[in-house]
Amino acid sequence: MTAALPQTEQKSGDGRRHGRDLREFARGGAIGLISSIVAAASGFLLTVVVARTLGAAEAGVFFVVVALFTIVAEIAELGADTGLVRTTARLRVLGRGDELRRLMAVAHLPVVVVGVLCSAGAYLAAPWIADRFIDPAHADTAVTLLRIAAPFLGLMALTRVALGGTRGLGSVTAYSLINNVLLPGARPILVGLVFVLGMGAAGVMVAWTAPVAASFIAAVLVLWRMVPRAERERGQEDETVADPAPQKSAGREFWAFSGPRGVAAAVEIALVWANVPLVAMLVSSEEAGVYATANRFVSTGTLVLQAARIAIAPQVAAMLARDERGRAGHLNSLATRWVVLASWPIYLVLACFGPFLLALFGEGFTGGAVALAVLSGSMLLALSAGNVQTVLLMGGKSSWSLANKSVALTVNIVLTFVLVPPFGIAGAAAAWAVAMLIDTVAAALQVRYLLGLRLDVRRVAVTGLWALVWFGLTGVVLRALFGASALVFAVYTVVACAGYAATLWRLRHSLGGAEFLGAVRNRGAGEKSARQGESA
């Protein structure tokens, strides 16, 4: 029988683990944040170039096709991308690395079949789709764009699944470089070339889809090299544990989780994009283009959330596999504070100066300011829960996620049909906001009371309060007094950023910043201390 560790040794071990958690989150979060910034900037630039190249009406057709492409590609993934993140992380921590090769085959083969079927179906159904979602004046353009994009549907799905495997195997870098740098970074460059050559909407769609092939090749090559290395791993003694549950085959465990997740992921992406084709159907392609542009701003603001998700998902999966809910809860609380700290200012800027920012796309887009404000306000509340969706999935509760998102999507569609006819794209934004809040609140309650992970609400609230003061109140006052000109926006940005930075520095200890930076700086000392303890 193994003797119990002295309390001081237990505390030392807990401290080392806590420091390691923070260092891994810091490293993964930094890589994810930098790459997410590149992706967000690329997406923003792409939207500007597309809007300037095609105009509001044809840009609306383009974004409708992109929305449909994104939804169908997500369906074709079958949930295998998230399934690989969770299952590979579990297999590694449970010492079952010899099952990884078979898992990869089991995960990818069904996606290949479904991807081919989706590509063929989209190509053949292009005229029918255009008739349903695009006004007659632009139906021919929509058919052309749909048929250009269709062959890439399966490749997009396989790319995301392969990248899910690299994340589960511990490579945040591979995922970030391919998904957040290579793929989105190439698109505005190629679309800009199309603009110079005057190739029109068809050329824009070719430029948007072509990088998918390069990303697919890169993702498969990286995963192919990582699997044999991971199979040889057996983990460190303090990190590898016995599986407390009766052992299932990796394939059965994978699809038991990924099946519901696949449906939930399709519902989730439909929740994000469905209002674009619905607005086109209920109002016009031009209004759909304006709404899609406002929605693109909202997506750009989630870059910090995405960076945190990339970093903590494998860590949380491993912690929950070891039943370390306290560690998982603490890490999630820290990540949530940083998400609120960095993301709330972005959405407050969008809400306060929407007309000025939308004017960058052309005068025809300023009508989306109210919709942008509504979308931004809903994101403030959604982000206050942090990566609650990721935690729920890494806890294996893909069926709960499916139920939440199904309810949210139903609410969104019903409210869209009710609110868009009288209120236009502002009604579409309100429908989406209500649906997002329903999904977020349900997931937050499940994580807290059913998974048992606590969120440090007080520190999150303090962080959000100061963002509201500097970026919300200051923006409202300056805009009310002086309008929304470029000069006022510049003054607002300088004052709000300076005041917010000074406040955060003063509160760095209570917000956990000193703890975070200390753990990162003391990496070498902590590792040296651990080695000395082992030799003793």
FIGUBA-332916 format. One record per residue (C-alpha): residue number from 1; residue in three letters; chain; x, y, z. Coordinates in pm, 1 decimal. Layout:
residues N
   num   residu   chaine         xx         yy         zz
   NUM      ala        A          X          Y          Z
...
***
This chain:
residues 536
   num   residu   chaine         xx         yy         zz
     1      met        A        0.0        0.0        0.0
     2      thr        A      130.7      345.1      -88.7
     3      ala        A      180.7      579.2      204.6
     4      ala        A       -0.7      911.0      201.5
     5      leu        A      209.2     1208.1      103.2
     6      pro        A      289.0     1464.5      374.4
     7      gln        A       71.4     1772.6      353.7
     8      thr        A      363.5     1992.5      249.0
     9      glu        A      444.9     1755.1      -38.6
    10      gln        A       80.0     1750.6     -142.3
    11      lys        A       72.7     2131.4     -146.1
    12      ser        A      398.0     2137.6     -341.5
    13      gly        A      250.9     1898.3     -597.4
    14      asp        A      -67.7     2102.4     -621.7
    15      gly        A      137.4     2416.9     -668.6
    16      arg        A      342.9     2259.7     -946.2
    17      arg        A       28.7     2140.2    -1120.9
    18      his        A     -134.7     2480.7    -1084.5
    19      gly        A      172.8     2650.9    -1226.7
    20      arg        A      184.1     2401.7    -1512.9
    21      asp        A     -185.7     2462.9    -1589.0
    22      leu        A     -122.9     2835.9    -1613.0
    23      arg        A      190.2     2794.9    -1824.6
    24      glu        A       14.0     2563.6    -2069.7
    25      phe        A     -280.9     2800.4    -2089.0
    26      ala        A      -46.9     3098.4    -2133.2
    27      arg        A      146.2     2932.4    -2412.8
    28      gly        A     -157.8     2794.2    -2592.2
    29      gly        A     -354.0     3113.2    -2532.6
    30      ala        A      -75.4     3334.6    -2666.0
    31      ile        A      -40.1     3126.6    -2982.4
    32      gly        A     -415.7     3108.6    -3021.7
    33      leu        A     -458.9     3481.9    -2959.4
    34      ile        A     -195.5     3587.6    -3211.5
    35      ser        A     -334.7     3353.9    -3475.6
    36      ser        A     -692.5     3457.9    -3395.2
    37      ile        A     -596.0     3822.5    -3439.5
    38      val        A     -454.5     3734.3    -3780.4
    39      ala        A     -775.7     3545.1    -3863.7
    40      ala        A     -996.7     3829.4    -3742.3
    41      ala        A     -798.0     4091.8    -3930.9
    42      ser        A     -804.7     3874.2    -4242.6
    43      gly        A    -1180.5     3823.2    -4211.6
    44      phe        A    -1238.2     4194.5    -4165.9
    45      leu        A    -1015.7     4279.2    -4462.0
    46      leu        A    -1190.0     4014.1    -4671.9
    47      thr        A    -1529.3     4167.0    -4591.9
    48      val        A    -1406.6     4514.6    -4688.4
    49      val        A    -1256.9     4391.3    -5016.5
    50      val        A    -1566.0     4185.3    -5106.7
    51      ala        A    -1800.4     4474.2    -5023.3
    52      arg        A    -1593.0     4720.2    -5223.3
    53      thr        A    -1550.6     4478.1    -5514.4
    54      leu        A    -1906.9     4352.5    -5550.5
    55      gly        A    -2131.1     4616.3    -5390.9
    56      ala        A    -2404.8     4546.6    -5137.7
    57      ala        A    -2631.0     4334.4    -5360.7
    58      glu        A    -2370.4     4093.9    -5505.5
    59      ala        A    -2187.5     4088.0    -5172.8
    60      gly        A    -2516.2     3971.7    -5022.1
    61      val        A    -2531.9     3683.5    -5271.7
    62      phe        A    -2169.8     3594.0    -5193.8
    63      phe        A    -2228.2     3591.2    -4818.0
    64      val        A    -2545.1     3381.8    -4855.6
    65      val        A    -2339.9     3121.5    -5043.5
    66      val        A    -2065.4     3141.3    -4778.9
    67      ala        A    -2327.6     3092.8    -4506.1
    68      leu        A    -2473.5     2786.0    -4678.6
    69      phe        A    -2124.3     2648.9    -4747.3
    70      thr        A    -2026.7     2690.8    -4382.2
    71      ile        A    -2342.9     2521.0    -4255.3
    72      val        A    -2314.4     2221.8    -4491.0
    73      ala        A    -1940.1     2179.3    -4424.5
    74      glu        A    -2013.5     2174.5    -4052.1
    75      ile        A    -2277.8     1906.8    -4107.8
    76      ala        A    -2028.9     1700.1    -4308.5
    77      glu        A    -1782.6     1704.0    -4017.6
    78      leu        A    -2025.1     1485.2    -3818.1
    79      gly        A    -1885.2     1627.5    -3494.3
    80      ala        A    -1559.4     1440.1    -3553.1
    81      asp        A    -1345.6     1754.1    -3511.3
    82      thr        A    -1452.3     1816.6    -3151.1
    83      gly        A    -1470.2     1441.4    -3093.0
    84      leu        A    -1101.6     1405.2    -3178.9
    85      val        A    -1000.6     1691.5    -2948.1
    86      arg        A    -1171.5     1521.4    -2653.2
    87      thr        A    -1105.2     1155.4    -2730.4
    88      thr        A     -737.3     1186.8    -2822.5
    89      ala        A     -671.2     1394.1    -2509.4
    90      arg        A     -846.1     1126.4    -2299.0
    91      leu        A     -661.8      835.9    -2461.6
    92      arg        A     -327.2     1002.0    -2400.2
    93      val        A     -391.7     1078.2    -2034.4
    94      leu        A     -537.1      728.1    -1976.5
    95      gly        A     -232.5      559.9    -2131.1
    96      arg        A     -415.8      425.1    -2437.3
    97      gly        A     -195.4      575.5    -2707.2
    98      asp        A     -183.1      248.0    -2900.4
    99      glu        A     -546.8      306.7    -3005.5
   100      leu        A     -483.4      640.7    -3176.7
   101      arg        A     -413.5      512.3    -3529.0
   102      arg        A     -737.6      315.3    -3544.3
   103      leu        A     -924.7      612.0    -3395.2
   104      met        A     -804.2      838.2    -3676.5
   105      ala        A     -933.7      596.6    -3939.8
   106      val        A    -1266.3      554.0    -3761.0
   107      ala        A    -1303.5      933.2    -3736.8
   108      his        A    -1210.6     1028.3    -4093.6
   109      leu        A    -1364.4      759.9    -4316.7
   110      pro        A    -1731.7      850.7    -4251.3
   111      val        A    -1646.7     1217.9    -4308.9
   112      val        A    -1496.2     1130.8    -4647.6
   113      val        A    -1818.3      956.4    -4755.1
   114      val        A    -2050.5     1229.6    -4625.7
   115      gly        A    -1828.9     1504.5    -4768.7
   116      val        A    -1844.0     1356.1    -5119.3
   117      leu        A    -2221.8     1323.7    -5095.7
   118      cys        A    -2259.8     1684.1    -4974.5
   119      ser        A    -2038.2     1818.0    -5254.0
   120      ala        A    -2229.5     1629.7    -5521.6
   121      gly        A    -2565.8     1724.9    -5372.9
   122      ala        A    -2477.4     2093.7    -5348.3
   123      tyr        A    -2359.8     2103.9    -5710.0
   124      leu        A    -2674.8     1939.2    -5842.1
   125      ala        A    -2912.7     2134.1    -5617.4
   126      ala        A    -2759.9     2476.3    -5692.4
   127      pro        A    -3053.4     2602.6    -5907.2
   128      trp        A    -3308.9     2491.7    -5647.2
   129      ile        A    -3111.4     2657.7    -5365.1
   130      ala        A    -3078.7     2982.6    -5561.5
   131      asp        A    -3454.0     2991.5    -5627.4
   132      arg        A    -3529.0     2953.5    -5257.3
   133      phe        A    -3283.6     3202.9    -5106.2
   134      ile        A    -3185.7     3455.9    -5374.2
   135      asp        A    -3401.5     3713.5    -5550.9
   136      pro        A    -3452.7     3639.6    -5924.1
   137      ala        A    -3227.0     3923.1    -6040.7
   138      his        A    -2923.0     3751.3    -5886.9
   139      ala        A    -3021.8     3382.9    -5911.3
   140      asp        A    -2782.5     3304.5    -6198.3
   141      thr        A    -2490.5     3451.2    -6005.5
   142      ala        A    -2583.4     3241.8    -5703.5
   143      val        A    -2590.4     2920.4    -5909.3
   144      thr        A    -2241.6     2995.0    -6041.6
   145      leu        A    -2103.2     3065.1    -5694.1
   146      leu        A    -2266.8     2754.9    -5545.2
   147      arg        A    -2118.8     2529.6    -5813.0
   148      ile        A    -1771.9     2678.2    -5769.2
   149      ala        A    -1786.1     2620.1    -5392.2
   150      ala        A    -1949.3     2274.0    -5395.4
   151      pro        A    -1637.2     2059.5    -5468.1
   152      phe        A    -1460.7     2211.0    -5166.9
   153      leu        A    -1727.0     2115.4    -4910.5
   154      gly        A    -1580.2     1773.0    -4837.3
   155      leu        A    -1225.2     1909.7    -4823.0
   156      met        A    -1329.9     2174.9    -4572.6
   157      ala        A    -1491.0     1913.5    -4347.5
   158      leu        A    -1185.1     1684.2    -4362.2
   159      thr        A     -952.6     1976.5    -4291.7
   160      arg        A    -1138.6     2066.1    -3972.7
   161      val        A    -1145.2     1702.6    -3856.8
   162      ala        A     -771.6     1658.1    -3915.9
   163      leu        A     -702.9     1981.7    -3726.5
   164      gly        A     -918.0     1854.8    -3439.7
   165      gly        A     -683.2     1557.0    -3422.9
   166      thr        A     -376.3     1781.1    -3403.7
   167      arg        A     -534.0     1978.2    -3116.4
   168      gly        A     -613.7     1663.0    -2924.0
   169      leu        A     -254.9     1547.1    -2972.5
   170      gly        A     -133.0     1868.1    -2813.4
   171      ser        A      -39.5     2087.6    -3110.5
   172      val        A     -203.7     2425.1    -3067.0
   173      thr        A       52.9     2564.6    -3309.2
   174      ala        A      -47.3     2344.5    -3605.4
   175      tyr        A     -415.6     2422.6    -3561.4
   176      ser        A     -350.3     2794.8    -3522.3
   177      leu        A     -118.0     2829.8    -3820.3
   178      ile        A     -334.4     2633.6    -4062.7
   179      asn        A     -686.0     2729.5    -3953.6
   180      asn        A     -622.5     3086.0    -3836.3
   181      val        A     -332.7     3203.2    -4053.3
   182      leu        A     -299.8     3005.5    -4378.0
   183      leu        A     -668.8     2966.1    -4463.3
   184      pro        A     -810.9     3310.3    -4373.7
   185      gly        A     -488.0     3495.1    -4452.0
   186      ala        A     -475.0     3379.6    -4813.2
   187      arg        A     -833.2     3480.0    -4890.0
   188      pro        A     -816.4     3862.8    -4883.7
   189      ile        A     -490.4     3851.2    -5079.7
   190      leu        A     -645.8     3640.2    -5354.8
   191      val        A     -970.5     3839.4    -5352.4
   192      gly        A     -764.8     4159.5    -5381.2
   193      leu        A     -596.0     4012.1    -5687.6
   194      val        A     -940.7     3935.2    -5830.2
   195      phe        A    -1039.8     4297.5    -5767.9
   196      val        A     -732.9     4422.4    -5956.3
   197      leu        A     -801.6     4188.0    -6247.7
   198      gly        A    -1173.2     4273.7    -6251.5
   199      met        A    -1288.4     3909.3    -6248.0
   200      gly        A    -1623.1     3966.5    -6070.5
   201      ala        A    -1822.2     3748.2    -5832.2
   202      ala        A    -1709.1     3415.2    -5978.6
   203      gly        A    -1345.0     3513.8    -5935.0
   204      val        A    -1412.6     3617.5    -5574.4
   205      met        A    -1562.2     3275.5    -5498.1
   206      val        A    -1263.9     3095.6    -5656.4
   207      ala        A    -1030.4     3308.3    -5443.2
   208      trp        A    -1233.6     3226.0    -5129.8
   209      thr        A    -1243.1     2847.7    -5185.5
   210      ala        A     -895.2     2779.7    -5330.0
   211      pro        A     -709.2     2808.4    -4993.0
   212      val        A     -922.7     2521.9    -4860.3
   213      ala        A     -723.4     2274.4    -5072.5
   214      ala        A     -388.9     2402.8    -4939.0
   215      ser        A     -516.8     2388.6    -4580.2
   216      phe        A     -637.9     2031.4    -4630.7
   217      ile        A     -297.1     1913.1    -4752.9
   218      ala        A     -115.8     2087.7    -4466.6
   219      ala        A     -352.6     1950.2    -4198.8
   220      val        A     -328.4     1590.4    -4321.5
   221      leu        A       51.8     1601.4    -4342.3
   222      val        A       85.5     1739.8    -3988.9
   223      leu        A     -155.1     1483.4    -3842.7
   224      trp        A       17.9     1200.4    -4031.4
   225      arg        A      346.6     1291.5    -3861.4
   226      met        A      199.7     1343.5    -3514.5
   227      val        A       13.2     1014.2    -3470.5
   228      pro        A      315.8      775.1    -3464.8
   229      arg        A      491.0     1002.6    -3217.4
   230      ala        A      187.5     1011.7    -2989.0
   231      glu        A      143.6      632.8    -3005.7
   232      arg        A      484.2      593.2    -2845.5
   233      glu        A      391.8      818.3    -2555.5
   234      arg        A      295.0      672.0    -2224.8
   235      gly        A      283.8      998.5    -2031.8
   236      gln        A      446.1     1105.2    -1708.2
   237      glu        A      355.2      907.8    -1397.6
   238      asp        A      170.1     1194.8    -1231.4
   239      glu        A      -35.2     1263.9    -1543.3
   240      thr        A     -131.3      912.3    -1661.8
   241      val        A     -419.8      750.3    -1471.8
   242      ala        A     -630.6      440.3    -1497.2
   243      asp        A     -966.2      476.6    -1668.9
   244      pro        A    -1226.2      471.5    -1386.2
   245      ala        A    -1504.6      365.3    -1624.9
   246      pro        A    -1542.4       28.5    -1797.9
   247      gln        A    -1319.1       52.1    -2103.5
   248      lys        A    -1493.0       86.4    -2441.0
   249      ser        A    -1319.3       67.5    -2775.7
   250      ala        A    -1187.8      403.9    -2891.5
   251      gly        A    -1420.8      396.8    -3191.6
   252      arg        A    -1734.9      332.2    -2988.0
   253      glu        A    -1638.5      595.1    -2731.3
   254      phe        A    -1561.5      842.3    -3009.9
   255      trp        A    -1889.4      811.2    -3200.2
   256      ala        A    -2099.9      791.6    -2883.1
   257      phe        A    -1976.6     1144.9    -2818.3
   258      ser        A    -1934.2     1271.1    -3176.4
   259      gly        A    -2275.4     1161.9    -3305.4
   260      pro        A    -2474.3     1406.1    -3092.0
   261      arg        A    -2194.6     1660.5    -3127.0
   262      gly        A    -2217.4     1642.6    -3506.3
   263      val        A    -2585.5     1732.1    -3498.9
   264      ala        A    -2522.5     2000.3    -3235.2
   265      ala        A    -2238.3     2150.6    -3441.5
   266      ala        A    -2462.7     2172.0    -3746.2
   267      val        A    -2730.8     2338.0    -3535.6
   268      glu        A    -2469.7     2572.1    -3385.9
   269      ile        A    -2334.4     2687.8    -3720.4
   270      ala        A    -2689.9     2725.9    -3848.2
   271      leu        A    -2758.0     2945.2    -3544.4
   272      val        A    -2464.1     3167.6    -3643.9
   273      trp        A    -2533.3     3188.1    -4018.3
   274      ala        A    -2900.8     3104.3    -4079.3
   275      asn        A    -3024.5     3463.0    -4055.8
   276      val        A    -2819.3     3566.4    -4360.6
   277      pro        A    -3014.1     3351.6    -4612.2
   278      leu        A    -3337.0     3413.3    -4418.2
   279      val        A    -3293.4     3790.2    -4452.7
   280      ala        A    -3223.0     3743.9    -4823.0
   281      met        A    -3542.9     3542.9    -4854.5
   282      leu        A    -3762.3     3772.5    -4643.4
   283      val        A    -3621.5     4111.1    -4749.8
   284      ser        A    -3351.9     4127.2    -5021.0
   285      ser        A    -2998.5     4021.4    -5111.5
   286      glu        A    -2880.3     4376.5    -5043.5
   287      glu        A    -3013.2     4372.2    -4686.3
   288      ala        A    -2858.3     4026.0    -4639.6
   289      gly        A    -2523.1     4174.4    -4739.1
   290      val        A    -2559.2     4452.5    -4480.7
   291      tyr        A    -2660.4     4205.7    -4209.8
   292      ala        A    -2374.7     3968.8    -4299.4
   293      thr        A    -2128.7     4258.3    -4271.2
   294      ala        A    -2256.2     4348.4    -3922.8
   295      asn        A    -2241.1     3980.9    -3830.2
   296      arg        A    -1881.9     3966.8    -3953.8
   297      phe        A    -1792.4     4241.5    -3705.3
   298      val        A    -1944.3     4031.0    -3427.3
   299      ser        A    -1749.4     3722.8    -3534.9
   300      thr        A    -1428.9     3925.7    -3540.2
   301      gly        A    -1477.7     4017.3    -3175.8
   302      thr        A    -1468.3     3654.5    -3061.1
   303      leu        A    -1095.3     3622.8    -3129.4
   304      val        A    -1000.4     3610.8    -2759.4
   305      leu        A    -1271.4     3352.9    -2688.9
   306      gln        A    -1139.0     3140.8    -2973.8
   307      ala        A     -782.3     3171.1    -2844.7
   308      ala        A     -888.8     3061.4    -2496.4
   309      arg        A    -1092.7     2772.7    -2642.2
   310      ile        A     -796.0     2649.3    -2843.8
   311      ala        A     -578.1     2657.3    -2532.1
   312      ile        A     -803.5     2508.7    -2264.0
   313      ala        A    -1003.1     2241.3    -2448.8
   314      pro        A     -741.2     1961.1    -2430.8
   315      gln        A     -643.8     2065.7    -2077.2
   316      val        A    -1002.4     2057.3    -1950.3
   317      ala        A    -1064.9     1722.1    -2121.1
   318      ala        A     -761.3     1573.4    -1946.5
   319      met        A     -855.1     1723.4    -1608.5
   320      leu        A    -1211.0     1592.2    -1625.5
   321      ala        A    -1079.8     1250.9    -1731.0
   322      arg        A     -884.1     1251.8    -1402.1
   323      asp        A    -1192.0     1388.8    -1217.7
   324      glu        A    -1001.1     1705.1    -1120.7
   325      arg        A    -1297.8     1939.0    -1123.8
   326      gly        A    -1137.5     2194.7     -895.3
   327      arg        A     -844.5     2242.7    -1133.3
   328      ala        A    -1076.3     2255.7    -1433.0
   329      gly        A    -1301.2     2512.7    -1264.6
   330      his        A    -1009.2     2732.7    -1164.0
   331      leu        A     -860.4     2725.7    -1514.3
   332      asn        A    -1197.7     2804.2    -1670.9
   333      ser        A    -1249.6     3098.7    -1433.0
   334      leu        A     -908.3     3240.9    -1518.3
   335      ala        A     -974.0     3201.5    -1890.5
   336      thr        A    -1317.2     3366.6    -1855.0
   337      arg        A    -1170.0     3672.5    -1681.8
   338      trp        A     -922.2     3718.9    -1965.4
   339      val        A    -1195.3     3671.3    -2225.6
   340      val        A    -1410.6     3942.1    -2064.6
   341      leu        A    -1110.9     4168.7    -2008.2
   342      ala        A    -1009.7     4164.5    -2375.0
   343      ser        A    -1343.6     4111.8    -2554.5
   344      trp        A    -1590.1     4343.5    -2384.7
   345      pro        A    -1406.7     4659.6    -2502.5
   346      ile        A    -1434.7     4539.3    -2864.5
   347      tyr        A    -1812.0     4496.9    -2846.6
   348      leu        A    -1862.1     4823.5    -2662.0
   349      val        A    -1670.2     5002.6    -2938.3
   350      leu        A    -1889.9     4832.7    -3201.1
   351      ala        A    -2207.6     4929.1    -3017.0
   352      cys        A    -2106.6     5292.6    -2963.2
   353      phe        A    -1949.8     5368.6    -3302.5
   354      gly        A    -2127.1     5129.7    -3536.4
   355      pro        A    -2222.6     5390.4    -3801.9
   356      phe        A    -1864.7     5515.0    -3834.8
   357      leu        A    -1719.2     5161.0    -3860.2
   358      leu        A    -1981.0     5032.5    -4105.0
   359      ala        A    -1916.5     5331.3    -4331.0
   360      leu        A    -1575.1     5175.4    -4404.2
   361      phe        A    -1758.7     4926.2    -4626.2
   362      gly        A    -1948.9     5194.3    -4816.6
   363      glu        A    -2246.5     5420.1    -4753.0
   364      gly        A    -2491.1     5138.5    -4828.1
   365      phe        A    -2383.2     4951.5    -4514.5
   366      thr        A    -2447.3     5217.4    -4247.5
   367      gly        A    -2806.9     5097.4    -4213.2
   368      gly        A    -2676.8     4800.3    -4016.4
   369      ala        A    -2576.9     5012.6    -3713.0
   370      val        A    -2881.2     4919.3    -3501.2
   371      ala        A    -2838.2     4550.6    -3582.0
   372      leu        A    -2469.5     4575.2    -3492.5
   373      ala        A    -2551.6     4735.6    -3156.2
   374      val        A    -2804.4     4462.7    -3074.0
   375      leu        A    -2562.7     4184.7    -3172.6
   376      ser        A    -2280.4     4345.2    -2972.5
   377      gly        A    -2495.9     4381.4    -2660.5
   378      ser        A    -2589.9     4014.9    -2669.3
   379      met        A    -2225.8     3914.9    -2704.1
   380      leu        A    -2134.4     4105.4    -2387.0
   381      leu        A    -2361.1     3874.2    -2190.7
   382      ala        A    -2265.4     3559.3    -2381.3
   383      leu        A    -1892.3     3617.2    -2328.6
   384      ser        A    -1938.1     3669.7    -1955.9
   385      ala        A    -1984.5     3291.1    -1935.0
   386      gly        A    -1649.5     3236.0    -2107.1
   387      asn        A    -1578.4     2900.0    -2267.1
   388      val        A    -1877.5     2733.2    -2106.4
   389      gln        A    -1965.3     2557.8    -2434.3
   390      thr        A    -1616.5     2407.5    -2459.1
   391      val        A    -1621.9     2291.2    -2096.4
   392      leu        A    -1958.5     2123.0    -2150.7
   393      leu        A    -1826.5     1935.7    -2453.3
   394      met        A    -1496.6     1836.4    -2292.0
   395      gly        A    -1704.0     1693.5    -2008.6
   396      gly        A    -1857.9     1456.7    -2263.1
   397      lys        A    -2203.4     1615.8    -2261.2
   398      ser        A    -2253.8     1652.8    -2634.7
   399      ser        A    -2620.1     1547.4    -2600.2
   400      trp        A    -2681.5     1837.0    -2357.2
   401      ser        A    -2520.1     2074.8    -2604.6
   402      leu        A    -2743.5     1939.9    -2880.8
   403      ala        A    -3056.6     1999.7    -2674.6
   404      asn        A    -2952.3     2356.1    -2588.4
   405      lys        A    -2870.7     2454.6    -2943.4
   406      ser        A    -3179.1     2291.1    -3090.9
   407      val        A    -3399.2     2502.0    -2864.5
   408      ala        A    -3195.3     2813.8    -2944.7
   409      leu        A    -3211.7     2756.3    -3322.6
   410      thr        A    -3587.6     2699.5    -3309.5
   411      val        A    -3633.7     3023.8    -3117.0
   412      asn        A    -3409.8     3207.7    -3362.4
   413      ile        A    -3597.8     3089.7    -3672.1
   414      val        A    -3941.4     3158.4    -3523.9
   415      leu        A    -3842.9     3506.3    -3402.6
   416      thr        A    -3674.6     3584.6    -3734.8
   417      phe        A    -3995.2     3517.1    -3926.2
   418      val        A    -4187.5     3723.3    -3671.8
   419      leu        A    -3950.5     4020.7    -3635.5
   420      val        A    -3786.1     4067.2    -3976.7
   421      pro        A    -4097.1     4173.2    -4174.3
   422      pro        A    -4172.3     4471.2    -3944.6
   423      phe        A    -3819.1     4555.7    -3824.1
   424      gly        A    -3583.9     4437.0    -4099.5
   425      ile        A    -3229.5     4333.6    -4008.2
   426      ala        A    -3267.4     4483.1    -3658.6
   427      gly        A    -3536.3     4219.0    -3601.1
   428      ala        A    -3300.7     3948.1    -3728.7
   429      ala        A    -3035.0     4069.0    -3484.9
   430      ala        A    -3283.2     4063.9    -3195.4
   431      ala        A    -3390.5     3708.5    -3282.6
   432      trp        A    -3029.0     3593.4    -3289.2
   433      ala        A    -2952.0     3770.9    -2960.8
   434      val        A    -3237.5     3599.3    -2774.9
   435      ala        A    -3134.4     3260.7    -2913.0
   436      met        A    -2769.1     3308.6    -2814.7
   437      leu        A    -2860.9     3404.5    -2459.9
   438      ile        A    -3086.2     3099.5    -2421.6
   439      asp        A    -2801.5     2872.7    -2536.2
   440      thr        A    -2544.4     3040.7    -2309.9
   441      val        A    -2757.9     3043.5    -1994.6
   442      ala        A    -2854.8     2677.8    -2037.2
   443      ala        A    -2491.3     2570.1    -2082.5
   444      ala        A    -2374.6     2781.1    -1787.3
   445      leu        A    -2631.9     2625.8    -1554.2
   446      gln        A    -2540.7     2274.9    -1668.3
   447      val        A    -2168.6     2331.1    -1616.4
   448      arg        A    -2224.1     2479.0    -1270.6
   449      tyr        A    -2486.5     2245.2    -1125.3
   450      leu        A    -2448.9     1921.9    -1323.9
   451      leu        A    -2075.3     1913.6    -1396.1
   452      gly        A    -1992.0     2090.4    -1069.5
   453      leu        A    -1748.7     2354.0    -1202.0
   454      arg        A    -1764.4     2690.9    -1029.2
   455      leu        A    -1707.4     3025.5    -1200.9
   456      asp        A    -1554.5     3315.9    -1007.3
   457      val        A    -1843.5     3550.7    -1086.4
   458      arg        A    -1720.5     3837.0     -868.7
   459      arg        A    -1389.6     3883.8    -1049.8
   460      val        A    -1555.5     3845.3    -1388.2
   461      ala        A    -1812.2     4112.1    -1293.1
   462      val        A    -1544.1     4357.1    -1173.6
   463      thr        A    -1354.3     4319.1    -1500.0
   464      gly        A    -1669.0     4378.0    -1704.1
   465      leu        A    -1768.8     4678.5    -1494.1
   466      trp        A    -1447.7     4868.1    -1573.4
   467      ala        A    -1485.1     4787.2    -1943.8
   468      leu        A    -1835.8     4935.4    -1928.4
   469      val        A    -1706.3     5251.1    -1762.0
   470      trp        A    -1419.1     5322.0    -2000.0
   471      phe        A    -1549.4     5190.2    -2331.6
   472      gly        A    -1925.3     5210.6    -2277.9
   473      leu        A    -1991.8     5526.1    -2076.3
   474      thr        A    -1708.0     5721.6    -2237.2
   475      gly        A    -1826.4     5623.1    -2585.6
   476      val        A    -2188.8     5717.6    -2519.0
   477      val        A    -2089.9     6058.2    -2376.7
   478      leu        A    -1847.0     6148.1    -2656.7
   479      arg        A    -2082.5     6038.8    -2933.0
   480      ala        A    -2376.9     6224.6    -2776.8
   481      leu        A    -2173.8     6546.2    -2746.9
   482      phe        A    -1965.2     6540.8    -3065.0
   483      gly        A    -2108.8     6278.8    -3303.7
   484      ala        A    -1932.2     5982.7    -3464.7
   485      ser        A    -1661.2     6141.6    -3679.0
   486      ala        A    -1312.3     5998.6    -3731.8
   487      leu        A    -1162.4     6256.1    -3493.1
   488      val        A    -1409.8     6173.3    -3215.7
   489      phe        A    -1346.5     5802.3    -3266.1
   490      ala        A     -969.7     5856.5    -3242.0
   491      val        A    -1003.1     6058.1    -2919.3
   492      tyr        A    -1240.1     5797.5    -2776.1
   493      thr        A     -999.7     5514.1    -2855.6
   494      val        A     -703.2     5685.2    -2690.6
   495      val        A     -892.9     5793.1    -2376.1
   496      ala        A    -1071.7     5459.6    -2327.2
   497      cys        A     -763.7     5242.8    -2387.3
   498      ala        A     -542.0     5454.0    -2160.8
   499      gly        A     -794.2     5464.2    -1877.5
   500      tyr        A     -875.4     5095.5    -1904.7
   501      ala        A     -508.4     4994.7    -1910.7
   502      ala        A     -431.8     5206.0    -1602.3
   503      thr        A     -728.6     5056.5    -1415.3
   504      leu        A     -632.5     4699.7    -1500.9
   505      trp        A     -275.6     4760.0    -1391.0
   506      arg        A     -394.9     4892.8    -1057.0
   507      leu        A     -624.0     4591.2    -1013.2
   508      arg        A     -379.9     4332.5    -1149.2
   509      his        A     -353.4     4142.9     -819.5
   510      ser        A     -727.2     4111.0     -755.8
   511      leu        A     -790.0     4009.6    -1117.9
   512      gly        A     -530.0     3733.0    -1109.5
   513      gly        A     -284.7     3897.3    -1346.1
   514      ala        A        8.3     3878.4    -1106.1
   515      glu        A      -63.7     3510.5    -1041.4
   516      phe        A      -75.1     3439.6    -1412.4
   517      leu        A      244.3     3626.4    -1498.2
   518      gly        A      423.2     3484.2    -1195.0
   519      ala        A      348.4     3128.1    -1297.8
   520      val        A      480.1     3195.1    -1647.6
   521      arg        A      796.5     3374.2    -1527.8
   522      asn        A      873.8     3104.9    -1270.9
   523      arg        A      862.3     2821.2    -1520.9
   524      gly        A     1232.5     2752.2    -1500.2
   525      ala        A     1240.0     2777.7    -1120.1
   526      gly        A      940.7     2548.0    -1084.4
   527      glu        A     1090.6     2282.5    -1310.6
   528      lys        A     1423.9     2302.8    -1127.7
   529      ser        A     1248.4     2266.2     -790.8
   530      ala        A     1053.3     1966.1     -918.1
   531      arg        A     1373.3     1795.8    -1035.8
   532      gln        A     1538.8     1859.1     -698.9
   533      gly        A     1238.1     1711.2     -521.0
   534      glu        A     1249.1     1400.3     -737.7
   535      ser        A     1622.3     1349.8     -675.9
   536      ala        A     1569.1     1389.5     -300.3
***
